[in-house]
Amino acid sequence: MRIRTKATFAMASMAATMLTCSAAATAAPVTAAPVTAAPAVSAQTQLSALDVVRGKTRCFSYSYGDDGTTSVTVYFHNRCKHSRGIKIRVAQAKDACIWVRGGDFDKKKFKGAHPTVQSIREVSHCG
């Protein structure tokens, strides 16, 4: 049922896009005005705002946005049955070592001037 619903929505959105594009092409008058680069820049900005980095270690899966200007939030999930630590190194912010119970998930927000995640490692103990 879920796959059928996703396929239906995908087909409907594709048909709506094609209809919108064809209507815009027929309704738009042809002019000799130069095309500005502003829409392309805003489209590029929207695409870069959606950058998400995903990764896995032996027991953890994690993700974080790569476009933070003042903060970056790392989301993580311990997929193992036993407790493990995850060490997150971030440039321009204080590093963190977080102990996570088996099967649990959490998030950690790092604040600073343009913080960037340098590494995420699984550790046997924090401290």
Stockholm file with secondary structure:
# STOCKHOLM 1.0

chainA/1-127         MRIRTKATFAMASMAATMLTCSAAATAAPVTAAPVTAAPAVSAQTQLSALDVVRGKTRCFSYSYGDDGTTSVTVYFHNRCKHSRGIKIRVAQAKDACIWVRGGDFDKKKFKGAHPTVQSIREVSHCG
#=GR chainA/1-127 SS CHHHHHHHHHHHHHHHHHHHHHHHHHHSCCCCCCCCSHHHHHHHHHHHHTCEEEEECSSEEEEEESCCSSEEEEEEEECSSSCEEEEEEEETSCCEEEEECTTCEEEEEEESSSCEEEEEEEESCCC
#=GC SS_cons         CHHHHHHHHHHHHHHHHHHHHHHHHHHSCCCCCCCCSHHHHHHHHHHHHTCEEEEECSSEEEEEESCCSSEEEEEEEECSSSCEEEEEEEETSCCEEEEECTTCEEEEEEESSSCEEEEEEEESCCC
//
